[in-house]
């Protein structure tokens, strides 16, 4: 695993870390959540870790990302062909941009990650689930406006 931690904004005792896979080289990185707005770079390829927008997850990356995050993770279970999912996408993007460092926002395409979708009993999309410490805390099914997503996430 590559470690990406710059500066001392948070002391080691208070820093919260997230584990995300670089979208460019697929290397796993541990990032200090409180430093997310500093645009941390991948420890291997040096490209920016784009955590100011939803992180794309799949069957291989879902569990590690959700369980190793020390901040809440909000996952939008969607499909490319889904009209309500497309309507909700800008709100999911805005939630990620406004809450980087406090909330990790991710998206999981249920058509491309059927194992994970089935394990969380996703029967309708979009379904949005909030995870804390790797465990499901709350869920919302159906297209939701930004305000509803903020309430679900507690931000």
C-alpha positions, 0 to 999 in steps of 0.5 A: 500500500502506498501512503499519501500524507502531507503536512500536519493539519491534523495530529496523528491522534486526531487524523482520520484516514480513508483508503482509496484506489487511484483511478489512474494506476489502481494503487491503494492509497491512505489519505488523511481525510482532513487534507482532502482539499489539498488535492493529495497525490497518488504515492505511485503515479503522482496523479491527483486523488480525485476525492472531491467527487464521487469515487467509482467502486466495483465488486473488487474495491467496495469492501476495502474502501468502505471498511477502511474509511475512518469517516462516513462513506455514502454510496450511491447504488445506480445504473447508467440506464436509470433515469432517476439515477441521472437526475440525482447525479448532480446532487451526489456530485455536489455532496461530494464537493461540499463535504470532502474530508468529512464524508467520502462519497462513492458510486457503485454501478449495480450492473457492473458490480452485481455481487455487491449489489446483491449482498446489500439487497439492492432491489431498486435504484437509485439506493443510497446507503450511509456506512460508518465503520464499515457497517450500514447505518442508514439507507434511502431508496429512490431519487433524492434531492441534495437536502435529503442526501445531506440529512441521510449523511448527517451533514 
